[in-house]
Amino acid sequence: MSNIIQKLLEGKIDFEGQKLVEKIARDTLIVATLVSFIAGFALQSLQVTFGLFALFVVLLSIAVIPPWPMYNRHPVKWLPAKGTKT
């Protein structure tokens, strides 16, 4: 059980996963800003604007902060270590 938890918390994602996370975060924040602004403007309420934006940020955090397996589909193949001279 502890191996599973340790593996989940280790945080390994590949370079393609990092690019995907960046795209998801950028696009979500743009949409969140627009939706929050329009809803707040329509209802004339800053509370709605910031509350809706905070909800988007929390959902985005759940989507991108944990190292989900979809972010490690292209693991880096490292070259084997050469013998070192001491």
HTML snippet that shows the backbone in 3Dmol.js (N, CA, C, O; Angstrom):
<script src="https://3Dmol.org/build/3Dmol-min.js"></script>
<div id="view" style="width:600px;height:400px;position:relative"></div>
<script>
const pdb = `
ATOM      1  N   MET A   1       0.825  -1.200   0.000  1.00  0.00           N
ATOM      2  CA  MET A   1       0.000   0.000   0.000  1.00  0.00           C
ATOM      3  C   MET A   1       0.862   1.255   0.000  1.00  0.00           C
ATOM      4  O   MET A   1       0.574   2.211  -0.720  1.00  0.00           O
ATOM      5  N   SER A   2       1.924   1.253   0.810  1.00  0.00           N
ATOM      6  CA  SER A   2       2.775   2.439   0.874  1.00  0.00           C
ATOM      7  C   SER A   2       3.532   2.647  -0.430  1.00  0.00           C
ATOM      8  O   SER A   2       3.857   3.785  -0.771  1.00  0.00           O
ATOM      9  N   ASN A   3       3.824   1.572  -1.174  1.00  0.00           N
ATOM     10  CA  ASN A   3       4.493   1.712  -2.473  1.00  0.00           C
ATOM     11  C   ASN A   3       3.602   2.445  -3.469  1.00  0.00           C
ATOM     12  O   ASN A   3       4.085   3.251  -4.264  1.00  0.00           O
ATOM     13  N   ILE A   4       2.312   2.166  -3.428  1.00  0.00           N
ATOM     14  CA  ILE A   4       1.369   2.830  -4.326  1.00  0.00           C
ATOM     15  C   ILE A   4       1.298   4.320  -4.003  1.00  0.00           C
ATOM     16  O   ILE A   4       1.336   5.158  -4.904  1.00  0.00           O
ATOM     17  N   ILE A   5       1.197   4.642  -2.733  1.00  0.00           N
ATOM     18  CA  ILE A   5       1.135   6.043  -2.313  1.00  0.00           C
ATOM     19  C   ILE A   5       2.431   6.761  -2.669  1.00  0.00           C
ATOM     20  O   ILE A   5       2.401   7.890  -3.160  1.00  0.00           O
ATOM     21  N   GLN A   6       3.563   6.118  -2.426  1.00  0.00           N
ATOM     22  CA  GLN A   6       4.851   6.726  -2.751  1.00  0.00           C
ATOM     23  C   GLN A   6       4.973   6.965  -4.258  1.00  0.00           C
ATOM     24  O   GLN A   6       5.468   8.010  -4.683  1.00  0.00           O
ATOM     25  N   LYS A   7       4.526   6.004  -5.061  1.00  0.00           N
ATOM     26  CA  LYS A   7       4.590   6.153  -6.511  1.00  0.00           C
ATOM     27  C   LYS A   7       3.714   7.313  -6.992  1.00  0.00           C
ATOM     28  O   LYS A   7       4.095   8.045  -7.906  1.00  0.00           O
ATOM     29  N   LEU A   8       2.528   7.479  -6.369  1.00  0.00           N
ATOM     30  CA  LEU A   8       1.642   8.578  -6.746  1.00  0.00           C
ATOM     31  C   LEU A   8       2.213   9.936  -6.362  1.00  0.00           C
ATOM     32  O   LEU A   8       2.039  10.914  -7.088  1.00  0.00           O
ATOM     33  N   LEU A   9       2.895   9.998  -5.222  1.00  0.00           N
ATOM     34  CA  LEU A   9       3.422  11.267  -4.738  1.00  0.00           C
ATOM     35  C   LEU A   9       4.794  11.607  -5.314  1.00  0.00           C
ATOM     36  O   LEU A   9       5.293  12.714  -5.111  1.00  0.00           O
ATOM     37  N   GLU A  10       5.408  10.661  -6.031  1.00  0.00           N
ATOM     38  CA  GLU A  10       6.744  10.880  -6.558  1.00  0.00           C
ATOM     39  C   GLU A  10       6.771  11.997  -7.598  1.00  0.00           C
ATOM     40  O   GLU A  10       7.745  12.746  -7.668  1.00  0.00           O
ATOM     41  N   GLY A  11       5.747  12.118  -8.384  1.00  0.00           N
ATOM     42  CA  GLY A  11       5.617  13.247  -9.288  1.00  0.00           C
ATOM     43  C   GLY A  11       6.359  13.125 -10.595  1.00  0.00           C
ATOM     44  O   GLY A  11       6.814  14.136 -11.129  1.00  0.00           O
ATOM     45  N   LYS A  12       6.501  11.934 -11.132  1.00  0.00           N
ATOM     46  CA  LYS A  12       7.200  11.780 -12.401  1.00  0.00           C
ATOM     47  C   LYS A  12       6.251  12.016 -13.564  1.00  0.00           C
ATOM     48  O   LYS A  12       5.267  11.296 -13.738  1.00  0.00           O
ATOM     49  N   ILE A  13       6.557  13.025 -14.351  1.00  0.00           N
ATOM     50  CA  ILE A  13       5.867  13.232 -15.622  1.00  0.00           C
ATOM     51  C   ILE A  13       6.942  13.510 -16.663  1.00  0.00           C
ATOM     52  O   ILE A  13       8.024  13.994 -16.333  1.00  0.00           O
ATOM     53  N   ASP A  14       6.639  13.202 -17.920  1.00  0.00           N
ATOM     54  CA  ASP A  14       7.624  13.396 -18.978  1.00  0.00           C
ATOM     55  C   ASP A  14       7.483  14.780 -19.601  1.00  0.00           C
ATOM     56  O   ASP A  14       6.632  15.576 -19.206  1.00  0.00           O
ATOM     57  N   PHE A  15       8.347  15.047 -20.592  1.00  0.00           N
ATOM     58  CA  PHE A  15       8.347  16.372 -21.213  1.00  0.00           C
ATOM     59  C   PHE A  15       7.062  16.641 -21.982  1.00  0.00           C
ATOM     60  O   PHE A  15       6.558  17.764 -21.975  1.00  0.00           O
ATOM     61  N   GLU A  16       6.530  15.626 -22.643  1.00  0.00           N
ATOM     62  CA  GLU A  16       5.259  15.792 -23.349  1.00  0.00           C
ATOM     63  C   GLU A  16       4.124  16.047 -22.349  1.00  0.00           C
ATOM     64  O   GLU A  16       3.207  16.819 -22.631  1.00  0.00           O
ATOM     65  N   GLY A  17       4.188  15.402 -21.194  1.00  0.00           N
ATOM     66  CA  GLY A  17       3.202  15.630 -20.140  1.00  0.00           C
ATOM     67  C   GLY A  17       3.270  17.053 -19.610  1.00  0.00           C
ATOM     68  O   GLY A  17       2.243  17.671 -19.329  1.00  0.00           O
ATOM     69  N   GLN A  18       4.491  17.569 -19.476  1.00  0.00           N
ATOM     70  CA  GLN A  18       4.648  18.959 -19.027  1.00  0.00           C
ATOM     71  C   GLN A  18       4.047  19.923 -20.038  1.00  0.00           C
ATOM     72  O   GLN A  18       3.417  20.912 -19.664  1.00  0.00           O
ATOM     73  N   LYS A  19       4.245  19.631 -21.321  1.00  0.00           N
ATOM     74  CA  LYS A  19       3.680  20.489 -22.362  1.00  0.00           C
ATOM     75  C   LYS A  19       2.154  20.436 -22.324  1.00  0.00           C
ATOM     76  O   LYS A  19       1.482  21.455 -22.489  1.00  0.00           O
ATOM     77  N   LEU A  20       1.610  19.221 -22.101  1.00  0.00           N
ATOM     78  CA  LEU A  20       0.159  19.063 -22.016  1.00  0.00           C
ATOM     79  C   LEU A  20      -0.412  19.819 -20.811  1.00  0.00           C
ATOM     80  O   LEU A  20      -1.442  20.485 -20.926  1.00  0.00           O
ATOM     81  N   VAL A  21       0.254  19.716 -19.664  1.00  0.00           N
ATOM     82  CA  VAL A  21      -0.187  20.432 -18.459  1.00  0.00           C
ATOM     83  C   VAL A  21      -0.188  21.934 -18.700  1.00  0.00           C
ATOM     84  O   VAL A  21      -1.119  22.634 -18.301  1.00  0.00           O
ATOM     85  N   GLU A  22       0.864  22.430 -19.359  1.00  0.00           N
ATOM     86  CA  GLU A  22       0.936  23.867 -19.635  1.00  0.00           C
ATOM     87  C   GLU A  22      -0.203  24.307 -20.550  1.00  0.00           C
ATOM     88  O   GLU A  22      -0.800  25.359 -20.324  1.00  0.00           O
ATOM     89  N   LYS A  23      -0.510  23.523 -21.572  1.00  0.00           N
ATOM     90  CA  LYS A  23      -1.599  23.866 -22.490  1.00  0.00           C
ATOM     91  C   LYS A  23      -2.950  23.827 -21.782  1.00  0.00           C
ATOM     92  O   LYS A  23      -3.772  24.725 -21.959  1.00  0.00           O
ATOM     93  N   ILE A  24      -3.179  22.787 -20.981  1.00  0.00           N
ATOM     94  CA  ILE A  24      -4.438  22.679 -20.239  1.00  0.00           C
ATOM     95  C   ILE A  24      -4.595  23.859 -19.288  1.00  0.00           C
ATOM     96  O   ILE A  24      -5.669  24.455 -19.211  1.00  0.00           O
ATOM     97  N   ALA A  25      -3.542  24.196 -18.570  1.00  0.00           N
ATOM     98  CA  ALA A  25      -3.612  25.293 -17.605  1.00  0.00           C
ATOM     99  C   ALA A  25      -3.861  26.629 -18.308  1.00  0.00           C
ATOM    100  O   ALA A  25      -4.707  27.412 -17.875  1.00  0.00           O
ATOM    101  N   ARG A  26      -3.127  26.888 -19.388  1.00  0.00           N
ATOM    102  CA  ARG A  26      -3.292  28.151 -20.113  1.00  0.00           C
ATOM    103  C   ARG A  26      -4.708  28.292 -20.660  1.00  0.00           C
ATOM    104  O   ARG A  26      -5.357  29.320 -20.464  1.00  0.00           O
ATOM    105  N   ASP A  27      -5.184  27.255 -21.346  1.00  0.00           N
ATOM    106  CA  ASP A  27      -6.515  27.328 -21.959  1.00  0.00           C
ATOM    107  C   ASP A  27      -7.616  27.431 -20.898  1.00  0.00           C
ATOM    108  O   ASP A  27      -8.579  28.180 -21.063  1.00  0.00           O
ATOM    109  N   THR A  28      -7.466  26.677 -19.816  1.00  0.00           N
ATOM    110  CA  THR A  28      -8.477  26.716 -18.755  1.00  0.00           C
ATOM    111  C   THR A  28      -8.516  28.078 -18.081  1.00  0.00           C
ATOM    112  O   THR A  28      -9.596  28.593 -17.789  1.00  0.00           O
ATOM    113  N   LEU A  29      -7.353  28.668 -17.832  1.00  0.00           N
ATOM    114  CA  LEU A  29      -7.340  29.989 -17.188  1.00  0.00           C
ATOM    115  C   LEU A  29      -7.925  31.073 -18.090  1.00  0.00           C
ATOM    116  O   LEU A  29      -8.574  32.001 -17.608  1.00  0.00           O
ATOM    117  N   ILE A  30      -7.696  30.957 -19.396  1.00  0.00           N
ATOM    118  CA  ILE A  30      -8.293  31.926 -20.320  1.00  0.00           C
ATOM    119  C   ILE A  30      -9.816  31.798 -20.302  1.00  0.00           C
ATOM    120  O   ILE A  30     -10.526  32.799 -20.201  1.00  0.00           O
ATOM    121  N   VAL A  31     -10.311  30.566 -20.401  1.00  0.00           N
ATOM    122  CA  VAL A  31     -11.760  30.336 -20.374  1.00  0.00           C
ATOM    123  C   VAL A  31     -12.342  30.765 -19.029  1.00  0.00           C
ATOM    124  O   VAL A  31     -13.408  31.378 -18.984  1.00  0.00           O
ATOM    125  N   ALA A  32     -11.651  30.447 -17.937  1.00  0.00           N
ATOM    126  CA  ALA A  32     -12.128  30.811 -16.604  1.00  0.00           C
ATOM    127  C   ALA A  32     -12.237  32.320 -16.455  1.00  0.00           C
ATOM    128  O   ALA A  32     -13.203  32.827 -15.884  1.00  0.00           O
ATOM    129  N   THR A  33     -11.252  33.029 -16.967  1.00  0.00           N
ATOM    130  CA  THR A  33     -11.281  34.485 -16.883  1.00  0.00           C
ATOM    131  C   THR A  33     -12.469  35.055 -17.650  1.00  0.00           C
ATOM    132  O   THR A  33     -13.189  35.918 -17.148  1.00  0.00           O
ATOM    133  N   LEU A  34     -12.664  34.567 -18.860  1.00  0.00           N
ATOM    134  CA  LEU A  34     -13.773  35.075 -19.667  1.00  0.00           C
ATOM    135  C   LEU A  34     -15.136  34.747 -19.054  1.00  0.00           C
ATOM    136  O   LEU A  34     -16.005  35.614 -18.962  1.00  0.00           O
ATOM    137  N   VAL A  35     -15.317  33.500 -18.639  1.00  0.00           N
ATOM    138  CA  VAL A  35     -16.601  33.085 -18.057  1.00  0.00           C
ATOM    139  C   VAL A  35     -16.866  33.847 -16.761  1.00  0.00           C
ATOM    140  O   VAL A  35     -17.981  34.316 -16.532  1.00  0.00           O
ATOM    141  N   SER A  36     -15.856  33.968 -15.922  1.00  0.00           N
ATOM    142  CA  SER A  36     -16.020  34.674 -14.644  1.00  0.00           C
ATOM    143  C   SER A  36     -16.366  36.141 -14.860  1.00  0.00           C
ATOM    144  O   SER A  36     -17.252  36.688 -14.204  1.00  0.00           O
ATOM    145  N   PHE A  37     -15.652  36.769 -15.792  1.00  0.00           N
ATOM    146  CA  PHE A  37     -15.909  38.185 -16.060  1.00  0.00           C
ATOM    147  C   PHE A  37     -17.322  38.397 -16.598  1.00  0.00           C
ATOM    148  O   PHE A  37     -18.037  39.292 -16.146  1.00  0.00           O
ATOM    149  N   ILE A  38     -17.718  37.574 -17.563  1.00  0.00           N
ATOM    150  CA  ILE A  38     -19.046  37.730 -18.161  1.00  0.00           C
ATOM    151  C   ILE A  38     -20.146  37.472 -17.134  1.00  0.00           C
ATOM    152  O   ILE A  38     -21.130  38.210 -17.080  1.00  0.00           O
ATOM    153  N   ALA A  39     -19.986  36.432 -16.323  1.00  0.00           N
ATOM    154  CA  ALA A  39     -21.000  36.133 -15.305  1.00  0.00           C
ATOM    155  C   ALA A  39     -21.051  37.237 -14.252  1.00  0.00           C
ATOM    156  O   ALA A  39     -22.134  37.655 -13.841  1.00  0.00           O
ATOM    157  N   GLY A  40     -19.891  37.708 -13.819  1.00  0.00           N
ATOM    158  CA  GLY A  40     -19.858  38.778 -12.830  1.00  0.00           C
ATOM    159  C   GLY A  40     -20.424  40.080 -13.368  1.00  0.00           C
ATOM    160  O   GLY A  40     -21.122  40.808 -12.662  1.00  0.00           O
ATOM    161  N   PHE A  41     -20.115  40.364 -14.629  1.00  0.00           N
ATOM    162  CA  PHE A  41     -20.629  41.583 -15.245  1.00  0.00           C
ATOM    163  C   PHE A  41     -22.146  41.503 -15.412  1.00  0.00           C
ATOM    164  O   PHE A  41     -22.856  42.476 -15.158  1.00  0.00           O
ATOM    165  N   ALA A  42     -22.635  40.344 -15.839  1.00  0.00           N
ATOM    166  CA  ALA A  42     -24.078  40.176 -16.048  1.00  0.00           C
ATOM    167  C   ALA A  42     -24.842  40.295 -14.731  1.00  0.00           C
ATOM    168  O   ALA A  42     -25.939  40.851 -14.693  1.00  0.00           O
ATOM    169  N   LEU A  43     -24.263  39.774 -13.660  1.00  0.00           N
ATOM    170  CA  LEU A  43     -24.938  39.816 -12.361  1.00  0.00           C
ATOM    171  C   LEU A  43     -24.504  41.010 -11.507  1.00  0.00           C
ATOM    172  O   LEU A  43     -24.998  41.200 -10.396  1.00  0.00           O
ATOM    173  N   GLN A  44     -23.573  41.812 -12.038  1.00  0.00           N
ATOM    174  CA  GLN A  44     -23.058  42.978 -11.316  1.00  0.00           C
ATOM    175  C   GLN A  44     -22.571  42.592  -9.924  1.00  0.00           C
ATOM    176  O   GLN A  44     -22.940  43.215  -8.928  1.00  0.00           O
ATOM    177  N   SER A  45     -21.731  41.547  -9.870  1.00  0.00           N
ATOM    178  CA  SER A  45     -21.274  41.047  -8.580  1.00  0.00           C
ATOM    179  C   SER A  45     -19.822  40.605  -8.669  1.00  0.00           C
ATOM    180  O   SER A  45     -19.477  39.692  -9.420  1.00  0.00           O
ATOM    181  N   LEU A  46     -18.977  41.271  -7.887  1.00  0.00           N
ATOM    182  CA  LEU A  46     -17.586  40.837  -7.792  1.00  0.00           C
ATOM    183  C   LEU A  46     -17.480  39.504  -7.071  1.00  0.00           C
ATOM    184  O   LEU A  46     -16.575  38.716  -7.347  1.00  0.00           O
ATOM    185  N   GLN A  47     -18.384  39.251  -6.164  1.00  0.00           N
ATOM    186  CA  GLN A  47     -18.381  37.981  -5.434  1.00  0.00           C
ATOM    187  C   GLN A  47     -18.576  36.811  -6.404  1.00  0.00           C
ATOM    188  O   GLN A  47     -17.909  35.785  -6.272  1.00  0.00           O
ATOM    189  N   VAL A  48     -19.460  36.951  -7.349  1.00  0.00           N
ATOM    190  CA  VAL A  48     -19.670  35.908  -8.357  1.00  0.00           C
ATOM    191  C   VAL A  48     -18.423  35.764  -9.225  1.00  0.00           C
ATOM    192  O   VAL A  48     -18.002  34.648  -9.530  1.00  0.00           O
ATOM    193  N   THR A  49     -17.831  36.889  -9.623  1.00  0.00           N
ATOM    194  CA  THR A  49     -16.637  36.855 -10.462  1.00  0.00           C
ATOM    195  C   THR A  49     -15.516  36.081  -9.786  1.00  0.00           C
ATOM    196  O   THR A  49     -14.965  35.144 -10.363  1.00  0.00           O
ATOM    197  N   PHE A  50     -15.180  36.472  -8.569  1.00  0.00           N
ATOM    198  CA  PHE A  50     -14.055  35.830  -7.886  1.00  0.00           C
ATOM    199  C   PHE A  50     -14.396  34.423  -7.409  1.00  0.00           C
ATOM    200  O   PHE A  50     -13.528  33.552  -7.388  1.00  0.00           O
ATOM    201  N   GLY A  51     -15.642  34.194  -7.029  1.00  0.00           N
ATOM    202  CA  GLY A  51     -16.048  32.856  -6.607  1.00  0.00           C
ATOM    203  C   GLY A  51     -15.980  31.861  -7.751  1.00  0.00           C
ATOM    204  O   GLY A  51     -15.496  30.743  -7.578  1.00  0.00           O
ATOM    205  N   LEU A  52     -16.460  32.259  -8.910  1.00  0.00           N
ATOM    206  CA  LEU A  52     -16.422  31.390 -10.076  1.00  0.00           C
ATOM    207  C   LEU A  52     -14.991  31.146 -10.536  1.00  0.00           C
ATOM    208  O   LEU A  52     -14.634  30.028 -10.908  1.00  0.00           O
ATOM    209  N   PHE A  53     -14.176  32.190 -10.508  1.00  0.00           N
ATOM    210  CA  PHE A  53     -12.769  32.025 -10.885  1.00  0.00           C
ATOM    211  C   PHE A  53     -12.046  31.097  -9.905  1.00  0.00           C
ATOM    212  O   PHE A  53     -11.241  30.264 -10.321  1.00  0.00           O
ATOM    213  N   ALA A  54     -12.328  31.237  -8.619  1.00  0.00           N
ATOM    214  CA  ALA A  54     -11.717  30.361  -7.612  1.00  0.00           C
ATOM    215  C   ALA A  54     -12.134  28.908  -7.835  1.00  0.00           C
ATOM    216  O   ALA A  54     -11.319  27.999  -7.672  1.00  0.00           O
ATOM    217  N   LEU A  55     -13.375  28.685  -8.198  1.00  0.00           N
ATOM    218  CA  LEU A  55     -13.843  27.334  -8.490  1.00  0.00           C
ATOM    219  C   LEU A  55     -13.069  26.738  -9.668  1.00  0.00           C
ATOM    220  O   LEU A  55     -12.655  25.580  -9.620  1.00  0.00           O
ATOM    221  N   PHE A  56     -12.876  27.531 -10.725  1.00  0.00           N
ATOM    222  CA  PHE A  56     -12.089  27.068 -11.867  1.00  0.00           C
ATOM    223  C   PHE A  56     -10.657  26.735 -11.454  1.00  0.00           C
ATOM    224  O   PHE A  56     -10.102  25.732 -11.903  1.00  0.00           O
ATOM    225  N   VAL A  57     -10.059  27.563 -10.608  1.00  0.00           N
ATOM    226  CA  VAL A  57      -8.679  27.328 -10.178  1.00  0.00           C
ATOM    227  C   VAL A  57      -8.575  26.044  -9.359  1.00  0.00           C
ATOM    228  O   VAL A  57      -7.619  25.286  -9.520  1.00  0.00           O
ATOM    229  N   VAL A  58      -9.533  25.796  -8.495  1.00  0.00           N
ATOM    230  CA  VAL A  58      -9.512  24.568  -7.693  1.00  0.00           C
ATOM    231  C   VAL A  58      -9.651  23.345  -8.602  1.00  0.00           C
ATOM    232  O   VAL A  58      -8.919  22.368  -8.441  1.00  0.00           O
ATOM    233  N   LEU A  59     -10.579  23.393  -9.550  1.00  0.00           N
ATOM    234  CA  LEU A  59     -10.750  22.275 -10.480  1.00  0.00           C
ATOM    235  C   LEU A  59      -9.510  22.081 -11.350  1.00  0.00           C
ATOM    236  O   LEU A  59      -9.109  20.949 -11.623  1.00  0.00           O
ATOM    237  N   LEU A  60      -8.911  23.177 -11.780  1.00  0.00           N
ATOM    238  CA  LEU A  60      -7.679  23.092 -12.561  1.00  0.00           C
ATOM    239  C   LEU A  60      -6.554  22.486 -11.743  1.00  0.00           C
ATOM    240  O   LEU A  60      -5.775  21.685 -12.258  1.00  0.00           O
ATOM    241  N   SER A  61      -6.460  22.856 -10.485  1.00  0.00           N
ATOM    242  CA  SER A  61      -5.423  22.295  -9.611  1.00  0.00           C
ATOM    243  C   SER A  61      -5.582  20.791  -9.452  1.00  0.00           C
ATOM    244  O   SER A  61      -4.597  20.054  -9.456  1.00  0.00           O
ATOM    245  N   ILE A  62      -6.818  20.340  -9.313  1.00  0.00           N
ATOM    246  CA  ILE A  62      -7.075  18.902  -9.203  1.00  0.00           C
ATOM    247  C   ILE A  62      -6.675  18.187 -10.503  1.00  0.00           C
ATOM    248  O   ILE A  62      -6.232  17.039 -10.474  1.00  0.00           O
ATOM    249  N   ALA A  63      -6.834  18.870 -11.630  1.00  0.00           N
ATOM    250  CA  ALA A  63      -6.537  18.250 -12.919  1.00  0.00           C
ATOM    251  C   ALA A  63      -5.050  18.210 -13.248  1.00  0.00           C
ATOM    252  O   ALA A  63      -4.598  17.280 -13.916  1.00  0.00           O
ATOM    253  N   VAL A  64      -4.274  19.206 -12.792  1.00  0.00           N
ATOM    254  CA  VAL A  64      -2.884  19.276 -13.263  1.00  0.00           C
ATOM    255  C   VAL A  64      -1.819  19.057 -12.203  1.00  0.00           C
ATOM    256  O   VAL A  64      -0.686  18.729 -12.558  1.00  0.00           O
ATOM    257  N   ILE A  65      -2.117  19.218 -10.938  1.00  0.00           N
ATOM    258  CA  ILE A  65      -1.062  19.081  -9.930  1.00  0.00           C
ATOM    259  C   ILE A  65      -0.681  17.625  -9.666  1.00  0.00           C
ATOM    260  O   ILE A  65       0.513  17.327  -9.633  1.00  0.00           O
ATOM    261  N   PRO A  66      -1.621  16.707  -9.477  1.00  0.00           N
ATOM    262  CA  PRO A  66      -1.184  15.316  -9.260  1.00  0.00           C
ATOM    263  C   PRO A  66      -0.537  14.742 -10.527  1.00  0.00           C
ATOM    264  O   PRO A  66      -0.924  15.107 -11.637  1.00  0.00           O
ATOM    265  N   PRO A  67       0.432  13.859 -10.368  1.00  0.00           N
ATOM    266  CA  PRO A  67       1.080  13.260 -11.545  1.00  0.00           C
ATOM    267  C   PRO A  67       0.234  12.130 -12.135  1.00  0.00           C
ATOM    268  O   PRO A  67       0.575  10.956 -11.992  1.00  0.00           O
ATOM    269  N   TRP A  68      -0.855  12.481 -12.790  1.00  0.00           N
ATOM    270  CA  TRP A  68      -1.738  11.481 -13.384  1.00  0.00           C
ATOM    271  C   TRP A  68      -0.975  10.678 -14.433  1.00  0.00           C
ATOM    272  O   TRP A  68      -0.052  11.205 -15.055  1.00  0.00           O
ATOM    273  N   PRO A  69      -1.345   9.400 -14.643  1.00  0.00           N
ATOM    274  CA  PRO A  69      -0.647   8.572 -15.636  1.00  0.00           C
ATOM    275  C   PRO A  69      -0.673   9.139 -17.057  1.00  0.00           C
ATOM    276  O   PRO A  69       0.232   8.858 -17.842  1.00  0.00           O
ATOM    277  N   MET A  70      -1.680   9.922 -17.398  1.00  0.00           N
ATOM    278  CA  MET A  70      -1.742  10.483 -18.753  1.00  0.00           C
ATOM    279  C   MET A  70      -0.615  11.479 -19.011  1.00  0.00           C
ATOM    280  O   MET A  70      -0.357  11.831 -20.162  1.00  0.00           O
ATOM    281  N   TYR A  71       0.067  11.941 -17.947  1.00  0.00           N
ATOM    282  CA  TYR A  71       1.178  12.869 -18.108  1.00  0.00           C
ATOM    283  C   TYR A  71       2.515  12.147 -18.230  1.00  0.00           C
ATOM    284  O   TYR A  71       3.555  12.799 -18.321  1.00  0.00           O
ATOM    285  N   ASN A  72       2.510  10.812 -18.236  1.00  0.00           N
ATOM    286  CA  ASN A  72       3.755  10.054 -18.335  1.00  0.00           C
ATOM    287  C   ASN A  72       3.632   8.980 -19.414  1.00  0.00           C
ATOM    288  O   ASN A  72       4.046   7.839 -19.208  1.00  0.00           O
ATOM    289  N   ARG A  73       3.070   9.338 -20.548  1.00  0.00           N
ATOM    290  CA  ARG A  73       2.890   8.385 -21.643  1.00  0.00           C
ATOM    291  C   ARG A  73       4.144   8.223 -22.493  1.00  0.00           C
ATOM    292  O   ARG A  73       4.289   7.223 -23.197  1.00  0.00           O
ATOM    293  N   HIS A  74       5.047   9.191 -22.435  1.00  0.00           N
ATOM    294  CA  HIS A  74       6.261   9.167 -23.245  1.00  0.00           C
ATOM    295  C   HIS A  74       7.485   9.269 -22.334  1.00  0.00           C
ATOM    296  O   HIS A  74       8.166  10.294 -22.338  1.00  0.00           O
ATOM    297  N   PRO A  75       7.776   8.223 -21.553  1.00  0.00           N
ATOM    298  CA  PRO A  75       8.909   8.316 -20.635  1.00  0.00           C
ATOM    299  C   PRO A  75      10.235   8.450 -21.385  1.00  0.00           C
ATOM    300  O   PRO A  75      10.388   7.929 -22.490  1.00  0.00           O
ATOM    301  N   VAL A  76      11.172   9.139 -20.785  1.00  0.00           N
ATOM    302  CA  VAL A  76      12.473   9.362 -21.391  1.00  0.00           C
ATOM    303  C   VAL A  76      13.309   8.093 -21.251  1.00  0.00           C
ATOM    304  O   VAL A  76      13.416   7.518 -20.168  1.00  0.00           O
ATOM    305  N   LYS A  77      13.892   7.673 -22.360  1.00  0.00           N
ATOM    306  CA  LYS A  77      14.785   6.516 -22.337  1.00  0.00           C
ATOM    307  C   LYS A  77      16.214   7.043 -22.168  1.00  0.00           C
ATOM    308  O   LYS A  77      16.788   7.603 -23.101  1.00  0.00           O
ATOM    309  N   TRP A  78      16.773   6.863 -20.989  1.00  0.00           N
ATOM    310  CA  TRP A  78      18.113   7.352 -20.707  1.00  0.00           C
ATOM    311  C   TRP A  78      19.155   6.369 -21.226  1.00  0.00           C
ATOM    312  O   TRP A  78      18.914   5.162 -21.260  1.00  0.00           O
ATOM    313  N   LEU A  79      20.296   6.880 -21.624  1.00  0.00           N
ATOM    314  CA  LEU A  79      21.392   6.024 -22.061  1.00  0.00           C
ATOM    315  C   LEU A  79      22.003   5.328 -20.847  1.00  0.00           C
ATOM    316  O   LEU A  79      21.973   5.871 -19.742  1.00  0.00           O
ATOM    317  N   PRO A  80      22.548   4.149 -21.041  1.00  0.00           N
ATOM    318  CA  PRO A  80      23.185   3.479 -19.899  1.00  0.00           C
ATOM    319  C   PRO A  80      24.428   4.245 -19.456  1.00  0.00           C
ATOM    320  O   PRO A  80      25.095   4.900 -20.257  1.00  0.00           O
ATOM    321  N   ALA A  81      24.720   4.145 -18.166  1.00  0.00           N
ATOM    322  CA  ALA A  81      25.876   4.854 -17.607  1.00  0.00           C
ATOM    323  C   ALA A  81      27.163   4.201 -18.080  1.00  0.00           C
ATOM    324  O   ALA A  81      27.279   2.976 -18.114  1.00  0.00           O
ATOM    325  N   LYS A  82      28.127   5.034 -18.444  1.00  0.00           N
ATOM    326  CA  LYS A  82      29.444   4.517 -18.841  1.00  0.00           C
ATOM    327  C   LYS A  82      30.273   4.307 -17.593  1.00  0.00           C
ATOM    328  O   LYS A  82      29.998   4.900 -16.550  1.00  0.00           O
ATOM    329  N   GLY A  83      31.267   3.483 -17.693  1.00  0.00           N
ATOM    330  CA  GLY A  83      32.159   3.265 -16.564  1.00  0.00           C
ATOM    331  C   GLY A  83      32.925   4.535 -16.233  1.00  0.00           C
ATOM    332  O   GLY A  83      33.443   5.201 -17.130  1.00  0.00           O
ATOM    333  N   THR A  84      32.999   4.868 -14.978  1.00  0.00           N
ATOM    334  CA  THR A  84      33.695   6.094 -14.570  1.00  0.00           C
ATOM    335  C   THR A  84      35.107   5.776 -14.133  1.00  0.00           C
ATOM    336  O   THR A  84      35.375   4.714 -13.571  1.00  0.00           O
ATOM    337  N   LYS A  85      35.990   6.692 -14.394  1.00  0.00           N
ATOM    338  CA  LYS A  85      37.391   6.530 -13.969  1.00  0.00           C
ATOM    339  C   LYS A  85      37.560   7.181 -12.605  1.00  0.00           C
ATOM    340  O   LYS A  85      37.167   8.332 -12.412  1.00  0.00           O
ATOM    341  N   THR A  86      38.129   6.468 -11.680  1.00  0.00           N
ATOM    342  CA  THR A  86      38.343   7.032 -10.340  1.00  0.00           C
ATOM    343  C   THR A  86      39.804   7.136 -10.033  1.00  0.00           C
ATOM    344  O   THR A  86      40.177   7.587  -8.950  1.00  0.00           O
TER     345      THR A  86
END
`;
const viewer = $3Dmol.createViewer("view");
viewer.addModel(pdb, "pdb");
viewer.setStyle({}, {cartoon: {color: "spectrum"}});
viewer.zoomTo();
viewer.render();
</script>
